[in-house]
Amino acid sequence: MKRLTDEELQERIQKRKEELDSLLSMEKERIQARRSKIGAYLEERYGITTIQELESLLYETMKRWEE
């Protein structure tokens, strides 16, 4: 195994950190895109634009299932 100098090791660490940051950023973008799609669907299908409206719809649906 080749021995690394401190500088080489720091460069490798920095490169890996940058790769990780890039992947985390991509993950956040995908999550946000999913949330946006869900929000658009709820607004288009049910006219829901707030969390309170969603909770209300879910509560009403649960009540119907219990009956």
C-alpha positions as a Markdown table, in Angstrom:
| # | Residue | x | y | z |
|---|---|---|---|---|
| 1 | Met | 0.0 | 0.0 | 0.0 |
| 2 | Lys | 1.3 | 3.4 | -1.0 |
| 3 | Arg | 2.0 | 5.8 | 1.8 |
| 4 | Leu | 0.3 | 9.2 | 1.4 |
| 5 | Thr | 1.7 | 12.5 | 2.4 |
| 6 | Asp | -0.5 | 14.6 | 4.7 |
| 7 | Glu | -1.2 | 16.9 | 1.8 |
| 8 | Glu | -2.3 | 14.0 | -0.5 |
| 9 | Leu | -4.5 | 12.7 | 2.3 |
| 10 | Gln | -6.1 | 16.1 | 2.8 |
| 11 | Glu | -6.8 | 16.4 | -0.9 |
| 12 | Arg | -8.5 | 13.0 | -1.0 |
| 13 | Ile | -10.6 | 13.9 | 2.1 |
| 14 | Gln | -11.6 | 17.2 | 0.5 |
| 15 | Lys | -12.5 | 15.5 | -2.8 |
| 16 | Arg | -14.7 | 13.0 | -0.9 |
| 17 | Lys | -16.4 | 15.7 | 1.1 |
| 18 | Glu | -17.2 | 17.6 | -2.2 |
| 19 | Glu | -18.6 | 14.3 | -3.7 |
| 20 | Leu | -20.7 | 13.8 | -0.6 |
| 21 | Asp | -22.0 | 17.3 | -0.6 |
| 22 | Ser | -23.0 | 17.0 | -4.2 |
| 23 | Leu | -24.9 | 13.7 | -3.5 |
| 24 | Leu | -26.6 | 15.2 | -0.5 |
| 25 | Ser | -27.7 | 18.2 | -2.6 |
| 26 | Met | -29.1 | 15.9 | -5.3 |
| 27 | Glu | -31.0 | 14.0 | -2.6 |
| 28 | Lys | -32.5 | 17.2 | -1.3 |
| 29 | Glu | -33.5 | 18.3 | -4.8 |
| 30 | Arg | -35.2 | 15.0 | -5.4 |
| 31 | Ile | -37.1 | 15.1 | -2.1 |
| 32 | Gln | -38.2 | 18.7 | -2.9 |
| 33 | Ala | -39.4 | 17.6 | -6.3 |
| 34 | Arg | -41.4 | 14.8 | -4.8 |
| 35 | Arg | -43.0 | 17.1 | -2.3 |
| 36 | Ser | -43.9 | 19.6 | -5.1 |
| 37 | Lys | -45.5 | 16.8 | -7.1 |
| 38 | Ile | -47.5 | 15.6 | -4.1 |
| 39 | Gly | -48.6 | 19.2 | -3.4 |
| 40 | Ala | -49.6 | 19.8 | -7.0 |
| 41 | Tyr | -51.6 | 16.6 | -7.0 |
| 42 | Leu | -53.4 | 17.4 | -3.8 |
| 43 | Glu | -54.2 | 20.9 | -5.0 |
| 44 | Glu | -55.4 | 19.7 | -8.4 |
| 45 | Arg | -57.4 | 16.6 | -7.2 |
| 46 | Tyr | -58.8 | 17.8 | -3.9 |
| 47 | Gly | -58.3 | 21.6 | -3.8 |
| 48 | Ile | -56.0 | 21.3 | -0.8 |
| 49 | Thr | -53.4 | 24.0 | -0.3 |
| 50 | Thr | -52.7 | 23.9 | 3.4 |
| 51 | Ile | -51.8 | 21.3 | 6.0 |
| 52 | Gln | -54.9 | 22.1 | 7.9 |
| 53 | Glu | -57.1 | 21.2 | 4.9 |
| 54 | Leu | -55.2 | 18.0 | 4.5 |
| 55 | Glu | -55.6 | 17.1 | 8.1 |
| 56 | Ser | -59.3 | 17.9 | 7.9 |
| 57 | Leu | -59.7 | 15.6 | 4.8 |
| 58 | Leu | -57.8 | 12.8 | 6.5 |
| 59 | Tyr | -59.9 | 13.2 | 9.7 |
| 60 | Glu | -63.2 | 13.0 | 7.7 |
| 61 | Thr | -61.9 | 10.0 | 5.8 |
| 62 | Met | -60.9 | 8.2 | 9.0 |
| 63 | Lys | -64.4 | 8.9 | 10.5 |
| 64 | Arg | -66.0 | 7.3 | 7.5 |
| 65 | Trp | -63.9 | 4.2 | 7.7 |
| 66 | Glu | -64.8 | 3.8 | 11.4 |
| 67 | Glu | -68.5 | 3.9 | 10.7 |
